Amino acid sequence: MFKKSVILAAAVLSSTQALAAYELNLSTAQSSQDPMVKAMENAAERIEERSEGEVTLNIFSSSQLGADNDMIEQIRNGANIAVLTDAGRLSEFQPELGILAAPYLVESHEDYDRITSSEPYHEWVELLAENTGMRLMNYNWFQGTRQMFTQKPIEGPEDLDGVRIRTINSPGWIKTIEGMGATPVPLPWSEIYSAIQLGTIDGAEAQLTGAHGLRLQEVTSNVTLTNHIHLMTGLLVSERWYQELPDELRSMLDEELKKAGDEATQMTVDAQADVRKEMEEAGVEFTEVDTELFSSQMQAVYDDMGWTELREQLEPVLSAGE
């Protein structure tokens, strides 16, 4: 039976001390109660059983090993870490991947199934591995749709003027929040609660399940349903570590972690109504808005990020399901 343990980071990152033949440390910013973490824990048990102990997964929630960007640097250096990340963070290394975290790109998280089955996506993943030594194993972990958590209702971009909103520290996310009318403030996920309490920021853009795990309903009073990004994420690992796995173990790991992503996605979808109800009971007001007011301002974001042609490249893929 798989057992989690928290140990010194230096020991965690050294596979040479592992009892198993192959050890992988999964890192995520989400809390231990988040669907992402629960799905990881389920996968860890299945993987240890199927591999007869040859592969061990250690799960570290709430950024215990460090911020996501720090984990990416460790992975680039060959560490036996997998971090759950969105493609926006990877645009620095493979610009085309950034389109996967573009605002109002898809109408539903299910649209990502077609994107990740497409030839362009697979080309971008292989280029990332070849050019950076990092392998995006999968991209099917849906964390929820991003909304605005603030102290006041937001009905349009003008209401965000001067409002300091926490967002992810990557160019695409920053430009998206600027395009929506707010002042973006990049901060680690774990610092959002205290930053709102201290008045360093006025709010945050986040998905319901993640925000619930951070207890943002205690420090904000309104959720504006902007639906600006369907936050799909994936597991990033060292290409060197990945290729060192025997073929049968690599195939098994791919299969089980993709299955875990599907499980996490379904748990996230299933949790939405209950999370919203709990937040409303805590006094949070949910505000419906005309999302066209925000999406109509996103062309500048696409142009600035070089995403316009990439969106056109994906249009046949996305329209195939209509």
N, C-alpha and C positions, 0 to 999 in steps of 0.2 A: 504494500500500500504506500502510495506516494505521501511523503511528509514534507511540508514546507519548513524551512528554517531560515532565519535571518542571521547572516554571518558577516564578518568584515569584508568590505568591498574588495580589498586586495585578494582575499582568498576566493571570493565569488568569481572574480575574473580570471582565475587560473584554473584551466581545465586539467592541468597536470596533477592537481591534488584530488581530483574527483575519483570516487570509488567506481562510478560507472565508466564505461569506455568513452562515452560521449555525454557531455553535460551542457545544457543550454539554460541560460538565465533570462527569463522573460520579464521585461520591464514595462510598466504602464503608469501613467499619471493618475489613472482612475482608482477610486477607493476599493477596499476589499469586498464591498457589497455590490459593486457594479457588475452588470451582466458580462462585461469583457473579462473580468477576473474570474468569475464563476465558470465561464466557458474554458478559460485557460486551465483552471484546476481540474476540470473534467478531462480535458485533453491530456494533461500530465499523467493522470492515472491510467488512461487507455494506452498511452505511449510506453510507459514503463512496463505494463503488462504485456503488450504486443512484442516489445523488444527484449523481453525477459531480463530487464534490468540493464541492458546495454545503453539505453538512452534515458537520461534523467532530466526533467524540466523543473527548475526552481522558479516560483512566481513571486515577483516583487511589485506590490501595488503602491499607490500614493507616492510615486517617484522615490522610493527608498534608495535606489542606486544612484539617483541624480536626475537632473532635468533631461528631457528628451533629446535636446540638442547635444548635451554632453554624451549621452548614450550613443548617438550617431557617430560622434568622433571616436569613441571607443571601438565601435563596430568597424569603422574604416581602418582601424589599426589591428584588426583581426581578433578582437575579444569575442569570447563565446557568449554573446548577448544577443537577444532579439528584442527590439523595441517596437511597440505598437504606435505607429505614426501615420499622419496624413501625408498625402503626396505633396502638399504645399511646402512642407519642410524639405522635400527632396528636390525641389525645383532649382535649388542652388547647384546641385550636382548633375541633374538631368532636367533641363528646362522644360521639356515637353510634358513631363509628369505633373507639373504644376497645374495643368488644365483640369486635372481630376478633382482639385479643390477649388475650382472657380465658382463664383456666385451664380446662382440660378442657371446652372449648366443642365441639370436634369429636373424632371418633374417628380420623380420618386427614387428612393434608394435602389429600387429594383432595376432601374436603368443601368446601374453599374455592372450588372451581370453581362450585358451586351458589350459594354466597353472593355471589360477585362477578358472577354473572349475574342477581341478583335486583333487583327494583325498589327495595327499601330501600337497598341498597348504592349504586346509581347516584344516588339522591336525596342520600345523605350526601356523595358525591364532588362533586356539583354545588354543594351548599351550602358545602363547604369552599372550592371555587374562588371562589364568589361572595363569601363573607364574609372570606376571608383572602388571596386572590390567589395561592393555591397549588393546583396541579393534581396529584392522584394519578393518574398515567398508567395504572398497572396494579397488580395486587396478586397476582402469581403466582410470586414468587421464593421458593421453599421452602428455608430454610436449615438445616432439621433440627429434630428434636424436642428440647426442652430437658430436660437431666438435671442431677443434682447431682454436682459434682466436689469431693470432700472428702478428708481424710486418714483417715477412718474410715468403715466401712459405716453406712448409714442404713437402718433398717428401718421406722421410723415417725416421726411428727411429734415425739414426745418426744426422739428422738435429735438433733434439730436445735435443741433448747433452748439458747440462748446461743451458737449457732454463727453466726459472721458470714459471710454469703454475699453475694458481689457480684451485683448485678442491674442492670437498665436503670433509668436515672433518669427514671421516669415513675410517676404514682400507682398505676396498675393493676398494674404489675410489682412495686412495693414492697409493696402490700397482698397480692399473691399469695404472695410469699416470707414475709411475716409470717403469713399464713394457714396456710402449710405448717409453721410452727413455728420458723423461723429468724429471725435478726436481719438485715434487708436493709441492704446497704451499696452505694449507687449510686456507681459509678466508671466512667470511660471504659474501653472494651473494651481498649485498648492498654496499660492500667495493671494488668491483672489478674495477669499473671505476676509482676511485681516486688512487687505488694502481697501475694501469697501467700508469696513468698520472705521478705519483711520481717516477716511476721506481722500485717500490717495487717488482713487478712481471713483467714478459715479455709478458704475455698473459693469456688466460683462455680457458678452455674447457667448452662449453656451447651449448645449443640448439638455433636455429635461432630466434624463437619468443621471448625467454627470453632475448637473447643478444640484440635484437632490442629494447626491453623495457628498457634496461640499457644504450642504445645508444653506444654500444661497437664499432659500425662502425665509431665513432668519434675518438677513441683512438687506433684502430688496423687497419691494412691495408690488411690483408689476412685471409681468412677462408680456412682451409685445411679440406676436406671432408673425415675425418677418419671414421666416422660412428661407433665409438667404443662402444657406449651404446645407446640403445633406451630407453630414460628416461620415464619409466612408474612410476606413483606415486599413492598414495592412501591417504585417510583421516583416521587419527589416533585419537581416542577419549578415554576418560576414560571409562573403563568397568563399573565402579560403576555408572557413570552418564548414560551410555547407558542402563543398566539394570533397572534403576529407571523409565525409560519411560514405560507407558502403552503399551501393546502389539500392539495395533492398531497404535499408534504414532510411535513406533519403526519400524514397517513394512513400514509405510508411509515414514519415514525419510530414511530408507534404499533404498527404491524405487526411491525417488526423487534425492538423492545424487548419486546413481549409474547412473541415467539418466543424471545428470549434468556432470558426468565424461565422458559419451559418447558424450555429446554435446561439451565439452571442447576439446576432442580428435579430433572431426570432424573439429572444428574451427581451431585447430592447423594445421591439415593436409591441410586445405583449404588456410591457410595463408602463407604456405612455399614459394610459387613462388613469391608472392608479396613482401614478406620480402627480399628475395634474390635480386629481381630486385631493390628495394630501396637501399639496401646495395651496390650493384654494381654501381648504379648511384652516390652514395656518394664516390666512388673511391676504394671500397674494391674489391680485386681480389679473385675469388674462384678457388681453386686448386684441381683437381681430383687426387687421388692417388690409388695405388694398396693396398687395405686394408689388403691383405694377409701378407704384410710386417709387419703389426702391430699385426694382429690376431695370427700369427704364434708364437709370443712371449708371449702369454697369458697363456700357460700351467703352468708356474711357479706361476702365480697369482692364478690360480685354486688350485694348490697344496698347496700353502702357506695359503690360506683361508679355506681349507678343502671343496672346492666346487666340486672336481672331481667326487666323488661318487654321489653327489646331481645332477650334470649335467647328469650323467648316469641314475639316477632315473627319470629325466624329459624327457629323450630322447624318450621313447615310447609315451608320451603325445604330444611332439612336432612333431614327425614323423607321428602321426595319421592324420594330416591335409595335408600330402603330396600326 
